[in-house]
């Protein structure tokens, strides 16, 4: 029996998981990722460690669509980058593009930094440790229960730095920038703010719309309405025009302004 199979079996037991959190918290593993590698932590990314998650197959349709959107672009801005799956999927397959990747969680960015280093990509990607909000300064970030690598802005939680979406748009290059936004439901706050910017013209966003009331905040119908009223194009991953949205599902939208 392979070690990975043994780990899968042991992972079902609470005692093993509890012990592993202490013994493996500083263990980092490399997984092949396109023509490079992606680094993950054995505890925080345990689904990869036990073999359930292969990163170049994770949301592969999203990775491929982002890569297509970024062809002949100069800048990719990844809002909610986590350990950098989407950023790396773009940088490793598009050698000309640069990236700005933002996440409020220091732990995931420290893992992401290791991937950038081993792939010699540090000079092509700026990491920003902050949550994206309507203003630059400070806010609060609530970690998801039992998941130290995920979370969302709320009135609870720990204090964090914030960077305004407007400041990120100011970093963009007109007609040469693609954004990815996955903010765990906070898009309901950010999208009306984004649509108020005259500087948005010529930008492309891939936006994950979360289900109704996700994190007690999401209104998918309102989100789509705001986009349809302000964008020049709103389509799904496959180019189909979107006029309705399923309230109970996660939905990826391609939005052109």
Legacy VTK file of the C-alpha trace (Angstrom):
# vtk DataFile Version 3.0
C-alpha trace
ASCII
DATASET POLYDATA
POINTS 257 float
0.000 0.000 0.000
1.342 3.465 -0.934
2.021 6.067 1.753
-0.629 8.329 0.244
-3.248 5.567 0.614
-2.245 5.036 4.238
-2.590 8.771 4.925
-6.065 8.795 3.356
-7.175 6.021 5.680
-5.668 7.626 8.770
-7.107 11.031 7.886
-10.580 9.732 8.741
-9.635 9.567 12.423
-9.883 12.674 14.606
-6.836 11.687 16.631
-4.643 11.493 13.515
-5.825 14.880 12.248
-5.265 16.444 15.662
-1.731 15.060 15.887
-0.941 15.995 12.291
-1.763 19.661 12.964
1.196 19.794 15.315
3.628 17.485 13.554
3.072 18.689 9.986
2.299 22.401 10.383
5.733 23.360 9.012
5.812 20.753 6.244
5.588 22.134 2.690
5.157 19.923 -0.337
5.620 20.557 -4.050
3.101 19.297 -6.579
3.696 19.372 -10.359
1.791 22.276 -11.900
1.935 22.793 -15.688
5.644 23.167 -16.486
6.454 24.246 -12.934
5.433 23.383 -9.382
2.973 24.622 -6.786
3.751 24.530 -3.074
1.189 23.702 -0.407
1.209 23.187 3.350
0.457 19.685 4.617
-1.978 20.981 7.264
-3.625 24.052 5.768
-4.037 22.416 2.344
-4.681 18.930 3.726
-6.915 17.869 0.827
-3.894 18.112 -1.460
-1.696 16.356 1.094
-3.973 13.316 1.301
-4.303 13.165 -2.480
-7.847 14.421 -3.022
-6.822 17.695 -4.652
-4.630 18.014 -7.744
-4.171 21.711 -8.375
-3.820 21.723 -12.159
-7.203 19.976 -12.314
-8.864 22.168 -9.666
-11.411 24.427 -11.425
-9.527 23.653 -14.628
-12.196 25.331 -16.760
-11.651 28.539 -14.771
-7.865 28.289 -15.080
-8.086 27.766 -18.833
-10.569 30.598 -19.374
-8.398 32.989 -17.381
-5.404 31.984 -19.435
-7.338 32.677 -22.627
-8.454 36.079 -21.355
-4.874 36.990 -20.446
-3.409 36.291 -23.869
-1.850 39.492 -25.264
-2.500 41.246 -21.919
0.199 42.813 -19.763
-1.252 42.580 -16.235
-3.326 40.110 -14.227
-4.780 41.265 -10.887
-5.925 38.405 -8.660
-8.253 39.542 -5.859
-8.508 36.714 -3.348
-5.504 34.761 -4.596
-5.153 32.227 -1.719
-2.034 30.084 -2.417
-1.912 31.365 -5.979
-3.489 28.640 -8.095
-5.022 31.045 -10.620
-2.079 33.435 -10.692
0.395 30.609 -11.242
-1.834 29.074 -13.926
-1.572 32.367 -15.811
2.101 33.184 -15.167
3.394 29.711 -16.036
1.522 29.652 -19.349
1.974 33.296 -20.348
5.605 34.328 -20.054
4.981 37.978 -20.939
2.380 38.911 -18.327
2.923 40.284 -14.816
0.590 39.913 -11.831
-0.585 41.631 -8.670
-2.081 39.133 -6.223
-3.992 40.158 -3.111
-5.125 38.215 -0.054
-5.754 39.225 3.568
-4.288 35.983 4.915
-0.557 36.029 5.654
-0.378 32.240 5.884
-1.549 31.605 2.336
0.664 34.352 0.962
3.704 32.814 2.664
2.899 29.540 0.880
2.327 31.385 -2.402
5.704 33.112 -2.011
7.421 29.720 -1.947
5.792 28.789 -5.277
6.896 32.047 -6.848
10.457 31.473 -5.681
10.861 27.903 -6.947
9.364 28.876 -10.317
11.547 32.004 -10.610
8.441 34.188 -10.798
9.040 36.555 -7.875
10.013 39.393 -10.228
6.740 39.030 -12.138
4.282 39.003 -9.246
3.624 41.557 -6.515
1.921 40.163 -3.401
-0.295 42.436 -1.300
-1.385 41.310 2.168
-4.746 43.071 2.498
-8.462 42.648 1.965
-10.029 44.536 -0.906
-12.648 46.997 0.285
-14.204 50.348 -0.609
-11.413 52.214 1.151
-7.739 51.808 1.972
-6.915 51.567 5.654
-8.152 48.889 8.005
-11.050 46.544 8.579
-11.890 43.201 10.113
-11.569 39.757 8.627
-13.489 36.739 9.901
-11.873 33.352 9.322
-14.137 30.545 8.227
-14.886 28.034 10.962
-12.187 25.317 11.075
-10.522 26.799 7.993
-7.635 29.123 8.700
-6.979 29.706 5.000
-10.391 31.117 4.133
-12.636 33.898 5.315
-14.380 37.153 4.550
-14.689 40.774 5.611
-17.171 41.266 8.457
-17.694 43.319 11.600
-16.241 40.438 13.596
-12.816 38.840 13.548
-9.279 40.176 13.541
-8.032 43.549 12.346
-6.479 43.592 8.891
-5.172 46.058 6.337
-7.453 46.936 3.453
-6.791 48.295 0.002
-9.514 49.993 -1.975
-10.679 48.472 -5.232
-10.219 51.920 -6.746
-6.502 51.827 -5.885
-6.206 48.467 -7.630
-8.008 49.752 -10.707
-5.516 52.620 -10.715
-2.734 50.025 -11.106
-4.370 48.629 -14.235
-3.311 49.199 -17.819
-6.321 50.148 -19.992
-7.278 47.371 -22.409
-4.299 45.322 -21.175
-5.482 44.140 -17.740
-7.570 41.191 -16.526
-8.949 40.998 -12.985
-10.107 37.910 -11.106
-12.358 38.554 -8.105
-13.235 35.895 -5.534
-14.087 37.638 -2.265
-16.349 35.137 -0.496
-19.560 37.087 -0.985
-18.193 40.590 -0.531
-18.798 41.177 -4.236
-22.254 42.428 -3.238
-20.498 45.421 -1.629
-17.713 45.837 -4.172
-19.610 45.624 -7.459
-21.693 48.825 -7.101
-18.487 50.567 -6.031
-16.613 49.219 -9.069
-19.379 50.254 -11.440
-19.111 53.855 -10.227
-15.538 54.208 -11.577
-15.082 55.914 -14.941
-11.601 54.260 -14.961
-13.182 50.810 -15.398
-13.555 51.278 -19.150
-11.597 48.680 -21.089
-11.133 46.332 -18.124
-12.076 42.654 -18.017
-13.142 40.930 -14.796
-13.765 37.287 -13.984
-16.047 37.443 -10.950
-17.258 34.603 -8.762
-20.833 35.300 -7.668
-21.675 33.368 -4.509
-25.070 31.836 -3.639
-27.941 33.756 -2.073
-27.151 34.899 1.510
-23.655 33.386 1.427
-21.872 34.774 4.504
-25.140 36.623 5.253
-24.450 39.172 2.546
-24.840 37.907 -1.023
-27.651 38.933 -3.332
-26.886 37.347 -6.748
-29.854 39.002 -8.467
-28.731 42.443 -7.330
-25.143 41.699 -8.359
-26.151 40.704 -11.870
-28.492 43.704 -12.220
-25.685 46.119 -11.343
-23.377 44.482 -13.881
-25.932 44.382 -16.680
-26.649 48.073 -16.171
-23.004 49.121 -16.268
-20.949 46.607 -18.275
-20.719 46.289 -22.042
-20.774 42.469 -21.819
-21.672 39.851 -19.180
-21.135 36.229 -20.209
-20.448 32.840 -18.654
-17.125 30.995 -18.983
-18.093 29.763 -22.431
-19.161 33.096 -23.923
-22.922 32.736 -23.477
-24.690 35.997 -22.608
-26.005 35.914 -19.033
-29.365 37.513 -18.255
-30.417 35.357 -15.283
-28.522 33.798 -12.412
-29.149 30.688 -10.320
-29.487 31.771 -6.707
-28.211 28.573 -5.091
-25.061 28.095 -7.162
-21.596 29.572 -7.441
-21.424 31.373 -10.780
-18.412 32.580 -12.749
-19.058 35.659 -14.861
-16.839 37.284 -17.466
-17.524 41.019 -17.324
-16.186 43.517 -19.849
-16.498 47.246 -19.251
LINES 1 258
257 0 1 2 3 4 5 6 7 8 9 10 11 12 13 14 15 16 17 18 19 20 21 22 23 24 25 26 27 28 29 30 31 32 33 34 35 36 37 38 39 40 41 42 43 44 45 46 47 48 49 50 51 52 53 54 55 56 57 58 59 60 61 62 63 64 65 66 67 68 69 70 71 72 73 74 75 76 77 78 79 80 81 82 83 84 85 86 87 88 89 90 91 92 93 94 95 96 97 98 99 100 101 102 103 104 105 106 107 108 109 110 111 112 113 114 115 116 117 118 119 120 121 122 123 124 125 126 127 128 129 130 131 132 133 134 135 136 137 138 139 140 141 142 143 144 145 146 147 148 149 150 151 152 153 154 155 156 157 158 159 160 161 162 163 164 165 166 167 168 169 170 171 172 173 174 175 176 177 178 179 180 181 182 183 184 185 186 187 188 189 190 191 192 193 194 195 196 197 198 199 200 201 202 203 204 205 206 207 208 209 210 211 212 213 214 215 216 217 218 219 220 221 222 223 224 225 226 227 228 229 230 231 232 233 234 235 236 237 238 239 240 241 242 243 244 245 246 247 248 249 250 251 252 253 254 255 256
